Amino acid sequence: MRLRWLFFVLLLALLAACQPATPDSALPTLAVLPSLTPTETVPPPPTETFTPEASATPTNTLTPTITPTPTDTPEPTLPPRATATPPPTVEPTLAAIGTATEAVLEQPKFMTLTPPPLGTLPPATPQQLADVVITQSQFQEALNTQLSAYPSIQRAAIDFVPDGINVELTALGGEAFITGSVFVSVILTGDFATIGLGDILTNAPEPPEAYVNVVTGDFLMAMLGALDATLRARLGPDQDLSTIKVDDDAMQLTLLVPKP
């Protein structure tokens, strides 16, 4: 009985399946089964990432630097340069001694005159004797100062000798300068000192007339001017030459000057 009933149910089911489908009839639902074939997955669109730009303002970040290790490479050497040799200088101590010696020699020595005999009127102005020593270098300096006023004389080099002065003189001998030798005699005659000219020698048998004129004129005036300027500097303007003597070292003079 059960088999008949089961057969009847199956038959109904088969008839139902053979009926045409109507538009309103519902379609069976299809179940979507997972596929065993991997599907390609589309990646999501990239998103824009904001990257901050480097700031224009420099930062104080210190960048460590590597200091190179000094090597033993020899430095190039320059060839030695010639150095100028300084001119010889006068040792200060010797210069000071020389200056002090000159200052002592320039100082005149004064002596009191013997009183006049009884019944003799004393001089209106009291006087005293002054001893003066002029060295060759001092007289040469004074003469050079005088020569600046005489363009006819280029040079005069003096040399003290007993009783006079030898002078190597370069002066005008016409249109040009010539060099000759002139002797200036210094002689004391009685109470008078005589300063005159001796021999005048040049490389010619006879010195040119123009040269002789310079010697007897400008040169003699320059010599007397040098002596007078030296005595005035040491004794003042009021003086009266009493004695004069020249040797190899210096000129020694005695003069009468007012007593202070």
C-alpha positions in Angstrom: 0.0 0.0 0.0 2.8 2.2 0.8 4.4 1.6 -2.6 1.2 2.5 -4.4 0.9 5.7 -2.6 4.5 6.5 -3.3 4.0 5.7 -6.9 1.0 8.0 -7.0 3.0 10.9 -5.6 5.8 10.5 -8.1 3.3 10.5 -10.9 1.8 13.7 -9.8 5.1 15.2 -9.6 6.0 14.1 -13.1 2.7 15.6 -14.5 3.4 18.8 -12.8 6.8 19.0 -14.3 5.4 18.5 -17.7 3.0 21.5 -17.5 4.1 24.5 -19.6 5.4 27.4 -17.6 3.3 30.5 -17.3 4.7 34.0 -17.3 3.6 34.4 -13.7 5.3 31.3 -12.6 8.4 31.9 -10.6 11.8 30.7 -11.7 13.7 28.5 -9.4 16.3 30.2 -7.5 19.8 29.4 -8.6 22.3 29.0 -5.9 25.7 30.6 -6.7 28.4 28.2 -5.7 31.9 29.4 -5.0 34.1 28.9 -8.0 37.3 27.1 -7.7 38.9 29.4 -10.4 40.6 32.5 -8.8 39.1 35.7 -10.0 41.2 38.8 -10.7 40.7 41.4 -8.1 40.9 45.0 -9.2 43.1 47.1 -6.8 41.5 50.1 -5.3 42.5 53.4 -7.0 45.6 54.9 -5.5 45.1 57.6 -3.0 47.1 60.8 -3.2 49.5 61.1 -0.3 50.5 64.7 0.6 54.2 65.1 0.9 55.3 68.3 2.6 57.8 70.3 0.4 61.2 71.2 1.8 61.1 74.5 3.6 63.1 77.2 2.0 64.3 78.3 5.3 67.6 76.6 6.2 67.7 74.7 9.3 70.4 74.8 11.9 71.1 71.1 11.5 74.9 70.6 11.6 76.2 68.3 9.0 79.2 66.5 10.3 82.3 67.0 8.2 85.3 64.7 8.1 88.6 66.6 8.6 91.3 65.1 6.4 94.2 63.7 8.3 97.3 65.8 7.6 99.9 63.9 5.6 103.6 64.2 5.7 103.8 65.7 2.2 106.7 68.2 2.3 105.9 71.8 1.5 107.6 73.4 -1.4 110.5 75.6 -0.4 111.4 78.8 -2.1 115.0 79.5 -3.1 116.8 81.8 -0.6 116.5 85.5 -1.4 119.4 87.8 -1.1 118.9 90.2 1.8 120.1 93.7 1.7 123.0 94.3 4.0 122.2 97.2 6.3 124.8 100.0 6.2 127.2 100.1 9.1 125.9 102.2 11.9 127.7 104.1 14.5 127.7 102.4 17.9 125.5 104.5 20.2 128.0 104.5 23.0 130.8 105.7 20.8 128.6 108.3 19.2 127.7 109.6 22.6 131.3 109.7 23.7 132.3 111.6 20.5 129.5 114.1 21.0 130.4 114.7 24.6 134.1 115.1 23.6 133.2 117.7 21.0 131.0 119.6 23.5 133.9 119.7 26.0 136.3 120.9 23.3 133.9 123.6 22.2 133.8 125.1 25.7 136.2 128.1 26.0 138.4 128.4 29.0 138.5 131.8 30.7 141.4 133.4 32.5 141.6 136.6 34.5 144.0 139.2 33.3 146.8 140.5 35.4 145.7 143.8 37.1 147.3 146.9 35.4 150.2 148.5 37.1 149.6 151.2 39.7 148.9 154.6 38.1 147.5 153.0 35.0 143.9 153.5 34.2 142.0 150.2 33.9 140.1 149.5 30.6 136.7 151.0 30.4 135.3 147.5 30.0 136.8 144.7 32.2 138.2 141.9 30.0 139.3 138.4 30.4 141.2 135.9 28.2 139.5 133.0 26.5 141.2 130.0 25.2 139.4 128.3 22.3 140.2 125.0 20.5 138.8 124.3 17.0 139.3 120.8 15.6 139.7 120.1 11.9 136.2 118.5 11.7 134.6 121.5 13.4 136.3 123.9 11.0 135.4 121.7 8.0 131.7 121.8 9.0 131.8 125.6 9.5 133.5 126.0 6.1 130.9 123.8 4.3 128.2 126.0 5.7 129.9 129.1 4.3 130.5 127.5 0.8 126.7 127.3 0.2 126.8 131.0 -0.4 129.5 130.8 -3.1 128.5 129.0 -6.3 132.0 129.5 -7.8 133.3 126.8 -5.3 132.2 123.2 -5.6 134.2 121.6 -2.8 137.0 122.4 -0.3 138.6 119.6 1.8 140.9 120.9 4.5 143.9 119.4 6.2 145.5 121.0 9.3 149.3 121.2 9.2 151.7 123.1 11.3 151.3 126.9 10.8 148.6 126.5 8.1 145.9 124.6 6.3 146.2 122.6 3.1 143.0 122.7 1.0 142.0 120.6 -2.0 139.8 123.1 -3.8 137.5 122.4 -6.7 136.4 125.8 -8.2 135.7 127.5 -11.4 138.8 127.8 -13.6 137.0 129.4 -16.5 134.0 127.7 -18.1 134.4 124.5 -16.0 135.4 123.5 -12.5 139.0 122.4 -11.9 140.7 121.0 -8.8 143.9 122.4 -7.3 145.8 122.7 -4.1 145.8 125.8 -2.0 147.8 126.5 1.1 146.4 128.9 3.7 149.1 130.2 6.1 148.3 131.2 9.7 151.2 133.1 11.2 151.4 135.1 14.4 153.5 138.2 14.0 154.0 140.1 17.2 150.6 141.0 18.5 148.9 140.3 15.1 147.7 137.0 13.6 148.1 137.0 9.9 146.0 134.7 7.7 147.1 134.7 4.1 147.4 132.6 0.9 150.4 130.6 0.0 151.0 128.4 -3.1 148.2 127.8 -5.6 148.8 124.7 -7.7 146.8 123.1 -10.5 147.6 120.5 -13.2 148.7 123.3 -15.5 152.1 125.1 -15.3 150.2 128.2 -14.3 146.8 128.2 -12.6 144.1 129.8 -14.7 143.4 133.4 -13.9 139.8 132.6 -13.2 140.8 130.0 -10.6 143.2 132.4 -8.9 140.5 135.0 -8.7 138.1 132.5 -7.0 140.9 131.6 -4.5 141.8 135.2 -3.6 138.2 136.2 -3.5 135.4 133.9 -2.6 137.5 131.1 -1.1 139.5 133.5 1.3 136.2 135.1 2.3 134.7 131.7 3.0 137.7 130.7 5.2 137.5 133.9 7.3 133.7 133.6 7.5 134.0 130.0 8.9 136.5 131.2 11.6 134.4 134.2 12.5 131.2 132.2 12.7 132.8 129.6 15.0 134.2 132.2 17.4 130.9 134.2 17.5 129.0 131.0 18.4 131.3 130.3 21.3 132.2 133.8 22.6 129.7 136.2 21.3 130.2 139.2 18.9 132.7 141.1 21.1 136.1 139.5 20.8 139.6 140.5 19.9 142.0 137.9 18.5 145.3 137.8 20.5 147.1 134.6 19.4 146.5 131.7 17.0 148.4 128.5 16.3 147.6 125.6 14.0 149.1 122.1 14.4 148.2 118.7 13.0 145.3 118.2 15.4 143.6 121.5 16.0 143.6 125.3 15.8 144.3 127.0 19.2 143.3 130.6 19.7 143.5 133.2 22.6 141.1 136.1 22.5 140.2 139.1 24.7 136.5 139.1 25.6 134.3 141.2 27.9 134.2 140.0 31.5 130.7 139.3 32.7 
